[in-house]
Amino acid sequence: MAKKNKLKLKEQEIYDELKKEQEFFFLGKEKDYEENFVENIFEICNLLKLPKIKKIERQKRYNISNFSIIIDVIVFHEDDTYSIFEIKCNNKYPASQATSQTNAIGQLLLYSSCLTEIYGAQPRLFLVDQKINIRTMCTFSQYKLPITLLEFQKDKLFVPYRTW
């Protein structure tokens, strides 16, 4: 993944970028997209200025009283913090992209609530997709959600909404 200039964009510039057509399309399944993301996780965490990685777990199951959750990617950092990445890759039905991404909001908030009880600290939350839908961005902006949006395509990492 190539390193790009680190710019802080103005709100209108972010919306302009989100309106652009998707440049690269990942043609595999969500599981394969997740694998591709994890292959680049050290560089991604470095670009996001996250603490160094201690451990990465994929498809980690947690049993919580009468239900369980499965987290796509959880990263434990050397400073004893952790980050949760919910991976979306909606190739089959692109028209449902905004719905898929907004459904991920509930998943991430549930994961945060459950894991905060387990680990005693709140995680950083990330929603990762090939293309962040502009309606998703509007939802995040309107409700000030505690989740960072990541657009990850080939050698491009775009962060239209950041919470920390």
RARA-V206804 format. One record per residue. RES is the residue in three letters. SS is DSSP state (H for helix, E for strand, - for the rest). PSI is psi in degrees with one decimal (999 if undefined). D_CENTER is the distance of its C-alpha to the mean C-alpha in Angstrom with 2 decimals. Layout:
RES & SS & PSI & D_CENTER
RES & SS & PSI & D_CENTER
This chain:
MET & - & 125.9 & 16.79
ALA & - & 144.8 & 18.93
LYS & - & 136.8 & 18.56
LYS & - & 169.0 & 18.78
ASN & - & 141.7 & 20.39
LYS & - & 99.3 & 18.59
LEU & - & 148.1 & 19.38
LYS & - & 114.0 & 18.73
LEU & - & 151.1 & 19.02
LYS & - & 161.1 & 20.91
GLU & H & -44.5 & 19.64
GLN & H & -35.5 & 21.72
GLU & H & -36.1 & 20.55
ILE & H & -47.1 & 16.88
TYR & H & -36.9 & 18.15
ASP & H & -40.9 & 20.36
GLU & H & -40.4 & 17.63
LEU & H & -28.1 & 15.67
LYS & H & -17.9 & 19.10
LYS & - & 151.9 & 19.62
GLU & - & 148.9 & 19.74
GLN & - & 131.6 & 17.15
GLU & - & -44.9 & 18.67
PHE & - & 141.9 & 17.60
PHE & - & 125.3 & 17.08
PHE & - & 123.6 & 15.90
LEU & - & -4.6 & 18.73
GLY & - & -170.0 & 17.98
LYS & - & 169.8 & 16.57
GLU & H & -38.1 & 13.07
LYS & H & -40.5 & 14.30
ASP & H & -38.3 & 15.33
TYR & H & -42.1 & 12.17
GLU & H & -43.2 & 10.48
GLU & H & -42.7 & 13.59
ASN & H & -41.1 & 13.36
PHE & H & -46.5 & 9.94
VAL & H & -34.9 & 11.61
GLU & H & -26.0 & 14.70
ASN & - & 8.7 & 13.19
ILE & H & -35.9 & 11.32
PHE & H & -44.5 & 14.36
GLU & H & -39.7 & 14.52
ILE & H & -48.2 & 10.90
CYS & H & -37.5 & 11.43
ASN & H & -46.5 & 14.81
LEU & H & -33.3 & 13.86
LEU & - & -2.7 & 11.65
LYS & - & 39.1 & 14.77
LEU & - & 157.8 & 13.44
PRO & - & 159.8 & 16.35
LYS & - & 148.6 & 17.56
ILE & E & 132.0 & 16.30
LYS & E & -41.9 & 18.80
LYS & E & 145.0 & 17.40
ILE & E & 133.4 & 14.61
GLU & E & 140.6 & 14.80
ARG & E & 143.2 & 13.60
GLN & E & 44.6 & 14.42
LYS & E & 124.3 & 15.82
ARG & E & 134.8 & 18.10
TYR & E & 126.5 & 19.26
ASN & E & 119.9 & 22.44
ILE & E & 108.6 & 22.72
SER & - & -103.9 & 26.31
ASN & - & 17.9 & 26.74
PHE & E & 173.5 & 23.33
SER & E & 158.0 & 20.55
ILE & E & 150.2 & 16.78
ILE & E & 116.6 & 14.95
ILE & E & 129.9 & 11.61
ASP & E & -60.7 & 9.89
VAL & E & 127.2 & 9.29
ILE & E & 130.7 & 10.70
VAL & E & 124.7 & 11.88
PHE & E & 131.1 & 15.13
HIS & E & 159.8 & 16.34
GLU & - & -21.8 & 20.01
ASP & - & 16.5 & 20.37
ASP & - & 20.0 & 19.78
THR & - & 173.8 & 16.45
TYR & E & 158.7 & 13.34
SER & E & 139.9 & 9.54
ILE & E & 130.8 & 7.64
PHE & E & 116.7 & 4.61
GLU & E & 119.7 & 5.16
ILE & E & 129.4 & 6.03
LYS & - & 143.0 & 8.18
CYS & - & 83.9 & 11.05
ASN & - & 80.2 & 13.84
ASN & - & -35.3 & 16.73
LYS & - & -40.8 & 19.50
TYR & - & 77.5 & 19.42
PRO & H & -26.3 & 17.83
ALA & H & -20.6 & 19.59
SER & H & 13.5 & 17.48
GLN & H & -48.6 & 14.14
ALA & H & -40.4 & 14.13
THR & H & -45.0 & 15.26
SER & H & -43.7 & 12.68
GLN & H & -39.8 & 9.84
THR & H & -28.1 & 12.04
ASN & H & -33.1 & 12.85
ALA & H & -23.8 & 9.36
ILE & H & -49.5 & 10.27
GLY & H & -41.9 & 13.18
GLN & H & -51.1 & 11.65
LEU & H & -39.7 & 9.42
LEU & H & -38.8 & 12.58
LEU & H & -47.6 & 14.78
TYR & H & -43.2 & 13.07
SER & H & -45.4 & 13.32
SER & H & -47.7 & 16.90
CYS & H & -46.2 & 17.93
LEU & H & -25.2 & 16.69
THR & H & -38.2 & 18.11
GLU & H & -39.6 & 21.40
ILE & H & -48.1 & 21.20
TYR & H & -9.9 & 20.23
GLY & - & 10.9 & 21.70
ALA & - & 149.7 & 18.88
GLN & - & 141.6 & 15.71
PRO & - & 165.0 & 12.41
ARG & E & 139.6 & 9.76
LEU & E & 136.2 & 6.88
PHE & E & 135.5 & 3.18
LEU & E & 120.7 & 2.55
VAL & E & 130.3 & 3.10
ASP & E & 165.6 & 6.85
GLN & - & -39.3 & 10.12
LYS & - & 123.4 & 11.23
ILE & - & 125.8 & 10.12
ASN & - & 140.9 & 13.20
ILE & H & -32.1 & 15.41
ARG & H & -33.9 & 16.14
THR & H & -45.6 & 12.59
MET & H & -41.8 & 12.91
CYS & H & -41.6 & 16.35
THR & H & -45.9 & 15.35
PHE & H & -45.0 & 13.01
SER & H & -41.7 & 15.87
GLN & H & -39.5 & 18.54
TYR & H & 2.3 & 17.39
LYS & - & 54.3 & 15.80
LEU & - & 146.2 & 12.89
PRO & - & 42.2 & 11.66
ILE & - & 133.3 & 7.90
THR & E & 135.6 & 6.43
LEU & E & 132.3 & 5.52
LEU & E & 126.4 & 5.09
GLU & E & 116.8 & 7.84
PHE & E & 112.1 & 8.87
GLN & E & 123.8 & 12.50
LYS & - & -99.2 & 15.16
ASP & - & 22.4 & 15.88
LYS & E & 130.9 & 13.90
LEU & E & 116.1 & 10.89
PHE & E & 131.7 & 10.87
VAL & E & 90.4 & 9.46
PRO & E & -19.1 & 11.23
TYR & E & 121.1 & 10.47
ARG & - & 137.9 & 10.41
THR & - & -4.3 & 11.70
TRP & - & 999 & 13.51
